[in-house]
């Protein structure tokens, strides 16, 4: 007999609903959040929802069957096999999966033995206007931020940044993989804002390094790389992947750059993650600054590969130690649970010093130009 309250689930903490009428096995259904059409099935007969459950993404409940009240879930209809996928399809789907980590689970307030837990939306920050300027980041604000380490494990040099983009992969700059005088990147730590915070910090060895095949130092073209961690970190509000922005044109006029780098060209590195809102510069102006430099020579700024961003009224900029870190915007994807996610639009690449002039922007690798290359490495299946 159905109760007014949600029935108890014996083997998983599914979402709980007050049901007016349960569906039966074989009935048509609609998957919550994605609005996909589906068929009501036992979980054991739905491999796609089994895989999502391992990511703590709970299926849509259809009803129950038998004396043991075995749950029946909404299994999405199989998608037709497409030989050529659309750019960013895989990254977008995974981004939506990772957004589930903005939810936390709490015990049901109902006084029922073994009552299912309740998922609560816990976005720890609000979308603030992208007003030019910079200051310290708030706790939880950039949960995808990663710091990269070099050298011997007994005295690691933390000298580059990166972004967690999957359960086991980091996006960074090509020149951060094997920088001069530091050697091969070996370590990654994440889950914190202040480097002295040990409560939620997680540190891992790096086991794979994939630099873009057309990157050739010291040239800054195609300055992008993907790193693989030895094992998967524990994802939570403190630590979860960001999304990859896959469109050529970037919305708005401003973006956020973050890092633990130097606060001035010859100053000390920051112990606290800093954020700065920058504005985009057009290609012609950027070329007038950088085309004369040795590394660019006659090729200049390639707009399809690069984004220029700086701060017009003050000398704010990415600096030494920020290389490889993200240039990001608030997610543009639909769905209220996506409001707590970021789209990575650029990877910090190079500049002329840092903060020398209000008229000299920094240059960032344009992520949308490399999305398929990234997908093939991170999600090859």
TAPECOR-V542226 format. One record per run of one state. SS is the DSSP state (~ for helix, > for strand, _ for the rest). FROM is the first residue (numbers start at 0). TO is the last residue. If there is no record, write none. Layout:
{{SS FROM TO} {SS FROM TO}}
This chain:
{{_ 0 26} {> 27 29} {_ 30 35} {> 36 41} {~ 42 44} {_ 45 45} {~ 46 53} {_ 54 59} {> 60 64} {_ 65 68} {> 69 75} {_ 76 87} {~ 88 101} {> 102 105} {_ 106 116} {> 117 120} {_ 121 131} {> 132 135} {_ 136 143} {> 144 149} {_ 150 151} {~ 152 154} {_ 155 155} {> 156 163} {_ 164 167} {> 168 171} {_ 172 172} {~ 173 175} {_ 176 176} {> 177 178} {_ 179 181} {> 182 189} {_ 190 192} {> 193 193} {_ 194 200} {> 201 210} {_ 211 223} {> 224 228} {_ 229 241} {> 242 243} {_ 244 252} {> 253 258} {_ 259 260} {> 261 261} {_ 262 267} {> 268 268} {_ 269 270} {> 271 271} {_ 272 272} {> 273 280} {_ 281 281} {~ 282 289} {_ 290 304} {> 305 309} {_ 310 324} {> 325 329} {_ 330 334} {~ 335 339} {_ 340 340} {> 341 349} {_ 350 360} {> 361 365} {~ 366 377} {_ 378 380}}
